[in-house]
Amino acid sequence: MSSLSETVPDRIYAVKNRMCDPALAPASFNRRTVMKGVFYTSLLAATGSYASAATADELWEDYKRRFMTSDGRIIDAHDGVASHSEGQGYGMLFAVAFDDQAAFDKLWKWTATTLRRPQDALFSWRYISNAVPHVPDHNNATDGDLLIAFALTLAAQKWQRSSLLTQAKKIYSSVREKLLVSFNGSLVLLPGLAGFLLPGKVTLNLSYYIVPSMQAARDLDDAVTWSKAIDDGMDLLRQARFGKWGLPPDWLTLGKDRDMPEIASGWPPRFSYDAIRIPLYLQWGGMLDPGLADPFVSYWHAYISGMLPAWIDLKTDETAPYGAPEGFHAIGGACGFENGFVPVLRGNIDYYSASLVLLSNIVATRRLR
């Protein structure tokens, strides 16, 4: 069995390669002025800056039609072969947000039947339809676990289904027991069970800190442990500032003999398709304070007269030669960094960017609390 640490680069840069391909990136996004002062004026500006071209329900129906199979699998590779626990978690959250119990039940049944690990309450990270077995690697992906647990929590509350809350509690307990570890005096969240914690070194992904889900875990599981994990994660984010804008990288390394985090080796040293979600999760959890927001605000503001790039190299400050996909601009709109984004799912939009558009709409309109 290969470990998740060996397959994560494939997950990010192959599974999501439609986002990375300049030929598939929209030529322009018809953006209005990026207002650095928007965030500082009021967090409510995010909602006001999020223009509407389609109703939220229309977005969800379009998303289901394009990315959800009849048995409840979210297809998150353009060739239709692969699905991941992350995608199932997003789909379940969207179903709750749009009050679609039928879709939720299909998504949860497929996830629980196909991806749930027998030895704990976590989920295998990838399903491949043309592989034997379909789930070749039973390592987990912690962001998927946290998204699924949060969707179950919200569904239990929305539809008064206590059995779902029981399942959510089991997941949070397993994450706490197996994936929250002490390192250099801090409590860190491992991206997966295998491959990330080595002697004297730990590799982290700060976009796996699903803030509202961790807050739910604090309320449902172990308040002391989860509170420390959240606080230590925010401290780490304040330290993880690289490049001219002081942005967090997609992947981060902590060492026993180092006081400060470093950009992880083995991945491009970029702020890109993973780290872009960090401000959205902070905004969703009500933790996007000015100190944490400032690097993102400055980055968006720097491209007031141009196009936000799809990535920036945090060691050289080189930027992608093509523009960011729609999902990135959706995040900017939801967080108050960018005005006038119109949430639509264009014909060439891929699963990941579409998911960010839908999730940003939910955050901006406070559809899920």
Secondary structure as GFF3:
##gff-version 3
##sequence-region A 1 369
A	DSSP	alpha_helix	4	13	.	.	.	ID=ss1
A	DSSP	alpha_helix	17	20	.	.	.	ID=ss2
A	DSSP	three_ten_helix	22	24	.	.	.	ID=ss3
A	DSSP	alpha_helix	36	41	.	.	.	ID=ss4
A	DSSP	alpha_helix	45	48	.	.	.	ID=ss5
A	DSSP	alpha_helix	56	67	.	.	.	ID=ss6
A	DSSP	beta_strand	82	84	.	.	.	ID=ss7
A	DSSP	alpha_helix	85	97	.	.	.	ID=ss8
A	DSSP	alpha_helix	101	114	.	.	.	ID=ss9
A	DSSP	beta_strand	126	128	.	.	.	ID=ss10
A	DSSP	alpha_helix	142	159	.	.	.	ID=ss11
A	DSSP	alpha_helix	162	179	.	.	.	ID=ss12
A	DSSP	beta_strand	180	183	.	.	.	ID=ss13
A	DSSP	beta_strand	186	189	.	.	.	ID=ss14
A	DSSP	beta_strand	197	198	.	.	.	ID=ss15
A	DSSP	beta_strand	201	204	.	.	.	ID=ss16
A	DSSP	three_ten_helix	206	208	.	.	.	ID=ss17
A	DSSP	alpha_helix	211	220	.	.	.	ID=ss18
A	DSSP	alpha_helix	223	239	.	.	.	ID=ss19
A	DSSP	beta_strand	252	255	.	.	.	ID=ss20
A	DSSP	beta_strand	262	263	.	.	.	ID=ss21
A	DSSP	beta_strand	270	271	.	.	.	ID=ss22
A	DSSP	three_ten_helix	275	277	.	.	.	ID=ss23
A	DSSP	alpha_helix	278	284	.	.	.	ID=ss24
A	DSSP	alpha_helix	290	302	.	.	.	ID=ss25
A	DSSP	beta_strand	312	313	.	.	.	ID=ss26
A	DSSP	alpha_helix	326	335	.	.	.	ID=ss27
A	DSSP	alpha_helix	351	365	.	.	.	ID=ss28
###
